[in-house]
Amino acid sequence: MIPLQDFGGSLRARSVPAMNYDYFQLDRAFFRDCSRSAAEQAKRTSVQNLNIAPGPLSADPESNKEAFICPLGGSMAIMSGIERARSALEQGKRFPNGVLTDQVARSWERCVESGLDPRREPEGVVVTAEDLQLRRDRNALLRRMAIAEMQLLHSQIAGSNFMIAFGDAEGVVLDTISDHQFAESDAGRSIIPGSIWCEGNRGTNALGLTLLERAPIAIYGREHYFTNHGHLSCMAAPILDSTGEIVGLLDASCANDARQQHTHALVRMAAAQIENSLIYQQQSNLLIVAFHPRVEYLDTLSAGLLALSRDGIVRSLNRPSQALLAGLGANVGKKFEDLFDAKQGSAFDSLLRGGTVRLRDRSGSTVFMVCRQIGNRNGVVHAFAQKRAVAETVPSSADIGFVLEDPGLRRQVTTLATSVKRRMPVHISGETGTGKELMARHVHSLSERKGEFVAVNCGAISESLFIAELFGHERGAFTNARSEGSIGLARQAHKGTLFLDEVADIPLAAQTSLLRFLDLMEVRPVGGQNVHTVDVQIVSATNRNLQEMVTQRQFRADLLYRLNAIEVKLPALRQRADFAAIVHQLLQKIAPEVAITDAAIERLRALPWPGNIRELNAALQRAVVQADSDYLDETNVLGDLAPLQDVCPDCAGHALKSLRCQQIRDTYETSGANIAEAARILGVSRTTIYKHLRPA
């Protein structure tokens, strides 16, 4: 029995089922380091909360399954412990024993010794745009693979208010991919490309501590050294090359109250995948084999990888290889026959024929081995297929085919379901390209009608034919009439939805007939005598101001009042709070394999987009075609679009700051140089607007 926190505030104990270590298809070797630290923390929690004598931890994580739990963050006992530690830190006293992990305690001590004041603002150092680009260029191959994994990781935890960051071996953030809510928070604005997250200037944090400890690290809430980082939880893992040197960092950060323990495992898995990808890319001319004591694990990240030369010399290997061959001196330069009890020639022949080979390592343990890559022959890399789990984006019950994370738009849509159940006409207004037809189809879906969704482009039908197209006509009713007649679009939409697009273009003469139809829901075909009653949901849309048209006598007031029983005003793309989510959704449809960074999204956000979502979609299509990589960043996402204008002196030379400054300046201009209005639109203070308006 071990303690779990009760959300009511009290403590209670219950049995915890053994953790399924096969959940991620990883073996004990992959989880050993992280499970030890988590088990130790759970044991400490038991002692603090229930005075249970924990006893020593076993070296085998399997025996610690009952202890492998993570604090839920709601316990007064746990909070009192960290509060005591923070109080001691801020008063310059000795930290209480057993509250902090060893890594965090050592980090706090180093920060104290270096003179950092935990109550002050940390030094937010950001490298110049030129330095950032140089670092990206130096890590081009690693960065390409990291962004691909970041995109996959983001798809796995999307919507949970996270940011994924990739940093270099010096703790400088190179790229980020995040949820909109986190990106707009204070924390999101501090974790930007070019920001430095070393312990010396940012205090205890996951990125900086991972660099020092050379191991995966999670820092939760007030474990951060600086008080103002207490609302963050960060999980980081190092990316190592085949020699064991750190070449990069992967981090997931979130609000402390949204932390998810499984995310730390996902980050470690992503880092491991990048390390394996590095081996394949850097050793494309070599034979690469995978091995594991259990054959079903050969397709997982816990399998060992060895890149071998033709004479059987190990040129590269991953961390699981070193763990699985512990005690055999598995390092670069080692011979195949020194590691495995098999002749190199016969083993290679069997591997190259395909299939799985069973052999023993030099310690006598049985392993299974398969060939993953034959190597470069005549410039072509021959590789065997390897299974890889691909995250599926599971649509939620609220998935409606388009992005609906803008708070203002979401408020408008909340009443739609009730309205359409009462057969109330819905009018949709918005600029060209804002998604009016998508919203109309959503209304049709909400109505749960079994009939068709019939769209009528009112501007594309001539005035003389409008009534006949809408209400139908009898055979030979007029010149050029269809010989067989027509039932009309209104009857075609019976038991469904009639969508009147570009309703402002309906001829004045036809508006009277349409008004009568809306009142009675009766249709009489042109040239006919019979009246047909229909049951349709009416949805209309326009990009024009119908109120102004009524004033100018271009549109009937009574028809407007009949159409807009419920009105949905779609904001322009430049006004959407969920711009980033829209970009991600469009790119997912255009090229699911292409990732996009936060900096690229901010550069897109700074543009006016008069064509709205339709124009953005075309721009992304063009960027994907023109890009010479499998990701989009701020250097290639614009293509031939207009460059950024001048920015204020404080933001010049900083990529992401410049984009934010440009957005503020553009909003100021579009609001008619109204400081208060620009501040309201952007959700910032007027002081912030003033600061970014200073001349360059």
C-alpha positions in Angstrom: 0.0 0.0 0.0 1.3 3.5 -0.9 -0.4 6.9 -0.4 -2.3 8.7 -3.1 -3.6 12.3 -2.7 -7.3 12.7 -2.4 -8.7 15.6 -4.3 -10.8 16.4 -1.2 -7.7 17.5 0.6 -7.2 14.4 2.9 -4.8 11.5 2.4 -5.9 8.0 1.9 -4.0 4.8 0.9 -5.0 2.3 -1.7 -3.3 -0.4 -3.8 -1.8 0.7 -7.0 -1.7 -1.9 -9.8 1.7 -2.8 -11.2 2.8 -0.4 -14.0 2.7 -2.0 -17.5 6.2 -1.4 -18.8 5.1 -2.6 -22.2 2.8 0.4 -22.6 5.3 2.2 -24.8 6.8 -1.1 -26.1 10.0 -0.4 -24.2 12.0 -2.7 -21.9 13.4 -2.2 -18.5 16.7 -0.9 -19.8 15.0 2.1 -21.4 13.1 3.1 -18.3 15.8 2.2 -15.6 17.1 5.7 -15.0 13.7 7.5 -14.9 11.9 4.8 -13.0 14.6 4.8 -10.2 14.2 8.6 -9.7 10.4 8.4 -9.7 10.3 5.5 -7.4 12.6 7.3 -5.0 10.3 10.3 -5.0 7.3 8.1 -4.3 9.1 6.4 -1.4 10.0 9.8 0.0 6.3 10.8 -0.3 5.3 7.7 1.6 7.7 8.5 4.5 6.6 12.2 4.7 2.9 11.6 4.5 2.3 8.3 6.4 5.5 7.8 8.3 6.1 4.5 6.5 9.6 3.1 6.6 10.4 2.7 2.9 13.3 0.3 3.0 15.9 0.2 0.3 15.0 0.4 -3.4 15.8 -2.6 -5.5 18.3 -2.2 -8.4 15.6 -3.8 -10.6 12.8 -1.4 -11.5 10.4 -4.4 -11.9 10.5 -4.8 -8.1 9.7 -1.1 -7.7 6.5 -1.1 -9.7 4.3 -0.4 -6.7 6.4 2.7 -5.9 6.5 4.0 -9.5 3.8 6.7 -9.1 4.1 10.5 -9.5 2.6 13.1 -7.1 -0.7 14.5 -8.3 0.2 18.0 -7.0 -2.9 18.4 -4.7 -1.5 17.2 -1.4 -1.0 19.7 1.4 1.8 17.4 2.8 3.7 17.6 -0.5 3.1 21.3 -0.9 4.2 22.0 2.7 7.5 20.2 2.0 8.3 22.3 -1.1 7.1 25.4 0.7 9.5 24.7 3.5 12.3 24.2 1.0 11.5 27.5 -0.7 11.3 29.4 2.5 14.7 28.1 3.5 16.0 29.0 0.1 14.7 32.6 0.2 15.9 33.1 3.8 19.4 31.6 3.0 18.9 28.6 5.4 19.7 25.0 5.0 17.3 23.0 2.8 15.2 20.4 4.6 16.2 16.8 3.9 14.1 14.5 1.7 12.0 17.2 0.1 14.1 17.9 -3.1 15.6 15.4 -5.5 19.3 15.2 -5.4 19.6 16.9 -8.8 17.4 19.8 -7.7 19.1 20.2 -4.4 22.5 20.4 -6.0 21.2 22.8 -8.6 19.8 25.1 -5.9 23.1 25.0 -4.1 25.0 26.0 -7.2 22.6 28.8 -7.9 23.0 30.1 -4.3 26.8 29.9 -4.6 26.8 31.8 -7.9 24.8 34.7 -6.2 21.5 34.3 -7.9 18.5 35.8 -6.0 15.5 33.5 -6.4 13.1 36.4 -5.7 14.3 38.5 -8.6 13.6 38.3 -12.3 16.0 35.9 -14.1 18.3 37.2 -16.7 16.5 36.6 -20.0 19.4 36.5 -22.4 18.5 36.0 -26.1 21.1 35.6 -28.8 21.0 37.8 -32.0 19.1 36.7 -35.1 22.5 36.2 -36.8 23.8 34.0 -34.0 20.6 32.0 -34.0 20.8 31.3 -37.7 24.5 30.2 -37.4 23.5 27.7 -34.7 20.7 26.4 -36.8 23.1 26.0 -39.8 25.6 24.1 -37.6 22.9 21.7 -36.5 21.0 21.5 -39.8 20.7 17.7 -39.9 19.9 17.3 -36.2 17.4 20.2 -36.5 15.6 18.7 -39.4 15.1 15.4 -37.5 14.2 17.2 -34.3 11.5 19.3 -35.9 9.9 16.2 -37.4 9.8 14.5 -33.9 8.5 17.7 -32.4 5.6 17.8 -34.8 4.8 14.1 -33.9 5.1 14.8 -30.2 2.9 17.9 -30.6 0.3 15.8 -32.3 0.3 13.4 -29.4 -0.2 16.0 -26.7 -2.0 18.7 -28.7 -4.6 20.6 -26.8 -3.0 20.1 -23.4 -1.4 23.5 -23.3 2.2 22.4 -24.0 5.2 23.9 -25.8 7.8 21.6 -27.4 11.3 23.2 -27.6 14.5 22.1 -29.3 17.8 23.4 -28.0 21.4 23.0 -29.0 24.2 21.7 -26.8 24.7 25.1 -25.1 21.1 25.4 -24.0 20.0 27.9 -26.7 16.5 27.3 -27.9 16.5 26.9 -31.7 12.8 26.1 -32.4 9.5 25.7 -30.7 6.1 24.2 -31.5 3.3 25.0 -29.1 -0.4 25.2 -28.4 -1.8 28.6 -28.9 -2.8 29.1 -25.3 0.7 28.4 -24.0 2.4 30.5 -26.7 0.4 33.5 -25.7 1.2 33.1 -22.0 4.1 34.8 -20.2 6.0 31.6 -20.1 5.4 31.0 -23.8 6.8 34.4 -24.6 10.0 33.7 -22.6 10.8 30.3 -24.2 11.5 31.6 -27.7 14.1 30.8 -30.4 17.4 32.3 -29.3 16.6 32.3 -25.6 19.4 30.8 -23.4 18.2 28.4 -20.7 21.5 27.6 -18.9 21.5 27.2 -15.1 23.8 30.2 -14.8 21.3 32.7 -16.0 17.9 30.9 -15.6 18.5 29.0 -12.4 17.2 25.5 -11.9 15.3 24.5 -15.1 14.9 21.3 -17.0 16.9 22.3 -20.1 19.8 23.7 -18.1 19.9 20.8 -15.6 19.7 18.2 -18.4 22.8 19.7 -19.8 24.6 19.3 -16.5 23.3 16.0 -15.4 23.4 14.5 -18.9 20.1 12.7 -18.2 16.4 13.3 -18.6 15.1 15.8 -16.0 11.7 17.0 -15.0 11.3 20.2 -12.9 7.8 20.8 -11.5 6.5 24.1 -10.4 8.3 25.6 -7.4 11.2 23.3 -7.9 12.4 26.0 -10.3 15.0 28.2 -8.6 13.4 31.5 -9.6 10.0 32.2 -7.9 8.4 33.5 -11.1 9.0 30.2 -12.9 6.9 28.4 -10.2 3.9 28.2 -12.5 5.8 26.0 -15.0 6.5 22.3 -15.3 9.3 21.3 -17.7 10.5 17.9 -18.9 13.7 17.7 -20.9 15.8 14.9 -22.4 19.3 15.1 -23.9 20.1 14.0 -27.5 23.4 12.1 -27.6 25.6 11.2 -30.4 27.3 7.8 -30.7 30.2 8.9 -28.6 27.9 9.9 -25.7 28.3 13.7 -26.2 25.2 15.9 -25.9 24.4 17.4 -29.3 20.9 18.7 -28.5 18.0 19.0 -26.1 14.3 18.3 -26.3 11.9 19.9 -23.9 8.2 19.9 -23.2 6.9 22.7 -21.0 3.4 23.4 -19.6 1.5 25.2 -16.9 2.2 23.5 -13.6 -1.4 22.6 -13.1 -1.6 20.9 -16.5 1.5 18.7 -16.1 1.1 15.2 -17.4 3.5 12.5 -16.3 3.3 10.5 -19.5 4.6 13.4 -21.4 8.1 13.0 -19.8 8.2 9.5 -21.3 7.1 10.8 -24.7 9.9 13.3 -24.6 12.5 10.7 -23.8 11.1 8.5 -26.6 11.3 11.4 -29.1 14.9 12.0 -28.1 15.8 8.4 -28.5 14.1 8.4 -32.0 16.3 11.4 -33.0 19.4 9.6 -31.8 18.5 6.6 -33.9 17.7 8.7 -36.9 21.2 10.4 -36.5 22.8 7.0 -36.8 20.9 6.2 -40.0 21.7 9.5 -41.6 25.3 9.8 -40.6 26.1 6.2 -41.3 24.2 5.7 -44.6 27.1 3.8 -46.1 27.3 1.2 -43.4 25.5 -2.0 -42.4 23.1 -1.2 -39.5 21.6 -4.0 -37.4 19.1 -4.0 -34.6 19.2 -6.5 -31.7 17.4 -7.3 -28.5 17.0 -10.2 -26.1 13.2 -10.3 -27.0 12.3 -10.7 -30.6 9.1 -8.6 -30.2 11.1 -5.6 -29.1 13.2 -5.4 -32.3 10.9 -2.7 -33.7 10.9 -0.6 -30.6 13.2 2.2 -29.3 14.6 -0.2 -26.7 16.4 -2.2 -29.4 20.1 -1.8 -29.8 21.5 -0.3 -33.1 25.0 -1.0 -34.4 26.5 0.6 -37.5 29.2 -1.8 -38.7 31.9 -1.4 -41.4 32.5 -4.2 -43.9 35.3 -5.6 -41.7 32.9 -5.7 -38.7 34.1 -2.6 -36.8 31.5 -0.7 -34.8 31.3 2.8 -36.2 28.2 4.0 -34.3 25.8 2.7 -31.6 22.9 3.9 -29.6 22.3 4.0 -25.9 20.3 0.8 -25.7 23.2 -1.0 -27.4 25.5 0.1 -24.6 23.0 -1.0 -21.9 22.3 -4.4 -23.5 26.0 -5.1 -23.9 27.0 -3.7 -20.5 30.3 -5.2 -19.4 31.5 -6.0 -22.9 33.0 -2.6 -23.6 30.6 -1.8 -26.4 32.1 1.4 -27.9 33.0 2.8 -31.3 36.0 0.8 -32.6 35.0 -2.5 -31.1 34.8 -5.5 -33.3 31.6 -7.5 -33.9 33.2 -10.7 -32.9 34.4 -9.1 -29.6 30.7 -8.5 -28.7 29.0 -11.6 -30.1 29.8 -15.3 -30.1 29.5 -15.6 -33.9 31.8 -15.4 -36.9 31.4 -12.1 -38.6 31.2 -13.5 -42.1 28.5 -16.1 -41.5 26.5 -13.7 -39.3 26.6 -11.0 -42.0 25.5 -13.5 -44.7 22.5 -14.6 -42.6 21.5 -11.0 -41.8 21.8 -9.9 -45.5 19.4 -12.7 -46.5 16.7 -11.1 -44.4 14.8 -12.5 -41.5 15.8 -12.7 -37.8 19.1 -14.2 -36.7 19.5 -15.7 -33.2 22.9 -15.6 -31.6 24.7 -15.1 -28.2 26.6 -12.1 -26.9 30.0 -12.7 -25.3 28.4 -12.8 -21.8 26.3 -15.8 -22.9 23.0 -14.0 -23.3 20.8 -14.8 -26.3 19.8 -11.9 -28.5 17.8 -11.7 -31.8 19.3 -9.6 -34.6 17.9 -8.2 -37.9 19.4 -6.1 -40.6 18.0 -2.6 -40.8 20.2 -1.1 -43.5 22.5 -2.7 -46.0 24.4 0.5 -46.8 25.3 2.5 -49.8 25.7 0.6 -53.0 26.2 2.6 -56.1 24.8 5.7 -54.4 21.6 3.9 -53.2 20.9 3.1 -49.6 19.1 -0.2 -49.2 17.1 -0.4 -46.1 14.7 -2.9 -44.6 11.4 -1.6 -43.4 11.1 -0.9 -39.8 7.8 -0.4 -38.0 7.3 2.8 -36.3 4.4 3.9 -34.3 2.7 6.9 -35.8 0.5 9.1 -33.6 -3.0 9.2 -34.8 -4.9 12.3 -34.2 -8.1 11.0 -32.7 -10.9 13.5 -33.5 -12.9 14.5 -30.5 -16.7 14.6 -30.4 -16.5 18.3 -31.0 -14.5 17.9 -34.2 -16.5 19.9 -36.8 -14.0 20.0 -39.6 -12.6 23.5 -38.9 -10.8 25.3 -36.1 -13.0 26.8 -33.4 -10.7 27.9 -30.6 -11.3 31.6 -30.9 -13.3 32.6 -27.8 -15.5 35.1 -29.5 -16.4 32.8 -32.3 -17.0 29.9 -29.9 -19.4 32.0 -27.9 -21.4 32.7 -31.1 -21.6 29.1 -32.1 -22.8 27.8 -28.7 -26.4 28.7 -29.4 -26.5 27.3 -32.9 -27.6 23.8 -32.0 -30.7 25.0 -30.1 -31.5 27.5 -32.8 -31.5 25.1 -35.7 -33.5 22.6 -33.7 -36.2 25.3 -33.7 -35.8 25.8 -37.5 -34.5 29.4 -37.0 -32.8 30.8 -40.1 -29.1 31.4 -39.7 -27.2 34.2 -41.4 -23.4 34.1 -41.7 -21.4 37.2 -42.4 -17.6 37.7 -42.9 -15.0 38.7 -45.4 -14.1 36.6 -48.4 -12.3 33.4 -47.5 -13.2 33.3 -43.8 -15.0 30.0 -44.1 -18.7 30.8 -44.5 -19.6 27.7 -46.3 -17.8 25.5 -43.7 -19.9 27.2 -41.0 -23.0 26.6 -43.1 -22.2 22.9 -43.4 -21.7 22.8 -39.6 -25.2 24.2 -39.2 -26.5 21.5 -41.4 -24.6 18.9 -39.3 -26.1 20.4 -36.1 -29.6 20.1 -37.5 -29.2 16.3 -37.9 -31.4 16.5 -41.0 -31.4 13.5 -43.3 -31.8 15.6 -46.5 -29.2 17.2 -48.7 -27.1 20.2 -48.1 -27.9 22.3 -51.2 -25.7 25.4 -51.9 -27.0 28.2 -54.1 -24.5 30.8 -55.4 -27.0 33.7 -55.7 -24.5 35.8 -57.5 -23.9 33.3 -60.2 -27.5 33.0 -61.4 -28.9 35.5 -63.8 -31.9 37.7 -62.7 -34.2 36.2 -65.3 -33.5 32.6 -64.1 -33.2 33.0 -60.4 -36.9 32.1 -59.5 -36.9 29.2 -61.9 -33.6 27.8 -60.5 -34.8 28.2 -56.9 -38.4 27.1 -57.2 -38.3 24.9 -60.3 -40.3 25.1 -63.6 -42.6 23.1 -65.7 -41.7 21.7 -69.1 -41.6 24.5 -71.7 -42.5 27.2 -69.1 -40.2 29.7 -70.8 -37.7 29.9 -73.7 -34.7 27.6 -73.1 -36.4 25.9 -70.2 -35.4 22.3 -69.7 -37.5 19.9 -71.7 -38.1 17.7 -68.7 -38.7 20.6 -66.4 -37.0 21.0 -62.9 -38.1 20.5 -59.3 -35.9 23.5 -58.2 -33.2 23.7 -55.6 -35.6 24.4 -52.7 -37.4 21.1 -53.2 -34.1 19.4 -53.7 -33.2 20.5 -50.2 -36.4 19.1 -48.7 -35.6 17.7 -45.2 -32.2 19.2 -45.5 -30.5 22.6 -45.7 -30.8 25.3 -48.3 -27.6 27.5 -48.3 -28.1 30.9 -50.0 -24.5 32.0 -50.6 -23.8 35.6 -51.6 -27.4 36.5 -50.6 -26.7 40.2 -51.1 -26.7 39.5 -54.9 -30.3 38.3 -55.1 -32.2 40.5 -57.5 -34.6 42.9 -55.9 -37.5 41.5 -58.0 -36.8 38.0 -56.7 -36.5 39.1 -53.1 -40.3 39.4 -52.8 -40.8 35.8 -53.9 -38.0 34.6 -51.6 -39.7 36.4 -48.6 -43.0 34.7 -49.3 -41.2 31.3 -49.5 -39.5 31.9 -46.2 -42.9 32.8 -44.6 -44.9 29.9 -45.9 -42.3 27.3 -46.9 -44.4 26.7 -50.1 -43.0 26.4 -53.6 -44.9 26.7 -56.9 -42.8 26.0 -60.0 -42.7 28.6 -62.8 -45.5 27.7 -65.3 -47.1 25.3 -62.8 -50.3 25.2 -60.7 -49.5 22.8 -57.9 -48.0 24.1 -54.7 -45.4 22.0 -52.8 -44.7 22.4 -49.1 -41.0 21.9 -48.2 -39.1 21.5 -44.9 -35.7 23.1 -45.1 -33.2 24.7 -42.8 -32.3 28.2 -44.2 -28.7 29.4 -44.0 -27.6 32.5 -45.8 -24.2 34.2 -46.1 -22.6 37.3 -47.5 -19.4 39.3 -47.3 -21.3 42.6 -47.7 -23.0 44.8 -45.1 -26.7 44.1 -45.5 -27.7 46.9 -43.1 -26.0 49.5 -45.3 -27.7 47.9 -48.4 -31.1 48.3 -46.7 -30.3 51.9 -46.0 -29.4 52.3 -49.7 -32.6 50.5 -50.8 -30.6 47.7 -52.4 -31.9 45.0 -50.1 -35.4 44.5 -48.5 -35.4 45.2 -44.7 -38.1 42.6 -44.1 -36.1 40.0 -46.0 -33.0 40.8 -43.8 -35.0 40.4 -40.6 -36.3 37.0 -41.9 -32.9 35.8 -42.7 -30.9 36.8 -39.7 -32.9 35.3 -36.8 -29.5 34.1 -35.7 -26.3 35.8 -37.0 -22.8 34.4 -36.9 -20.1 37.0 -37.6 -16.9 35.3 -38.7 -13.8 37.3 -37.8 -11.1 38.1 -40.3 -8.1 35.8 -40.1 -5.9 38.7 -38.8 -8.4 39.0 -35.9 -8.5 35.3 -35.0 -7.1 34.3 -31.6 -6.6 30.7 -32.9 -4.4 31.7 -35.9 -1.8 29.1 -35.0 -4.3 26.3 -34.8 -5.6 27.2 -38.2 -2.1 27.1 -39.6 -1.6 23.6 -38.1 -4.9 22.3 -39.4 -4.3 23.6 -43.0 -0.8 22.2 -43.1 -2.0 18.9 -41.8 -4.3 18.7 -44.8 -1.7 20.0 -47.3 1.3 18.0 -46.2 1.0 16.0 -43.0 4.7 15.1 -43.0 5.8 18.8 -43.0 6.3 20.5 -39.6 6.1 24.2 -38.9 7.8 26.1 -36.1 6.3 28.8 -33.8 8.6 31.4 -35.4 7.2 30.6 -38.8 3.6 31.0 -37.5 4.4 34.3 -36.0 5.9 35.5 -39.3 2.7 34.5 -41.0 0.6 36.1 -38.3 2.3 39.5 -39.0 0.8 39.6 -42.5 -2.6 41.3 -43.2 -4.2 38.3 -45.2 -7.0 40.2 -47.1 -8.0 36.8 -48.6 -8.2 35.3 -45.1 -8.0 31.5 -44.7 -8.3 30.9 -48.5 -5.2 33.0 -49.1 -3.3 31.4 -46.1 -4.0 28.0 -47.5 -2.6 29.0 -50.9 0.5 30.5 -49.2 1.1 27.3 -47.3 0.8 25.2 -50.4 3.3 27.4 -52.1 5.7 27.3 -49.2 5.6 23.5 -49.0 6.4 23.2 -52.7 9.2 25.8 -52.6 10.8 24.6 -49.3 13.9 22.5 -49.7 13.3 20.7 -46.4 10.6 18.8 -44.6 9.8 21.7 -42.2 8.8 25.3 -42.4 10.5 28.0 -40.3 10.7 31.8 -40.5 13.3 31.6 -43.3 11.3 29.7 -45.8 7.6 30.0 -44.9 7.0 33.3 -46.7 8.4 32.4 -50.1 7.8 35.4 -52.3 5.5 37.2 -49.8 6.3 40.7 -48.6 9.2 41.0 -46.1 8.7 42.5 -42.6 8.7 46.2 -42.1 10.8 48.2 -39.6 10.5 47.3 -35.9 11.4 49.2 -32.7 15.1 49.3 -31.5 14.5 46.8 -28.7 13.2 44.1 -31.0 15.6 44.6 -34.0 17.8 41.7 -34.5 15.6 39.2 -32.6 13.5 37.0 -34.9 10.5 36.3 -32.8 10.5 39.6 -31.0 10.5 41.4 -34.4 7.5 39.4 -35.5 5.5 40.4 -32.3 6.6 44.0 -32.7 5.4 44.0 -36.3 2.1 42.5 -35.3 1.6 45.3 -32.7 2.5 48.0 -35.3 0.2 46.5 -37.9 -2.7 46.4 -35.5 -2.0 50.0 -34.4 -2.3 51.0 -38.1 -5.4 49.0 -38.9 -7.1 50.4 -35.8 -6.7 54.0 -37.1 -3.7 54.8 -34.9 -5.9 54.3 -31.8 -3.6 53.1 -28.9 -6.5 52.0 -26.7 -8.2 50.0 -29.5 -5.0 48.3 -30.5 -4.3 47.3 -26.9 -7.9 45.9 -26.6 -7.5 43.9 -29.8 -4.2 42.4 -28.8 -5.0 42.0 -25.1 -2.0 44.0 -23.9 -1.5 47.2 -22.0 -1.3 50.6 -23.7 2.3 50.9 -22.3 3.2 47.8 -24.4 1.8 49.5 -27.5 3.7 52.7 -26.8 7.0 50.8 -26.3 6.8 49.1 -29.7 5.9 52.3 -31.5 9.2 54.0 -30.8 11.0 54.8 -34.1 13.9 52.6 -35.3 
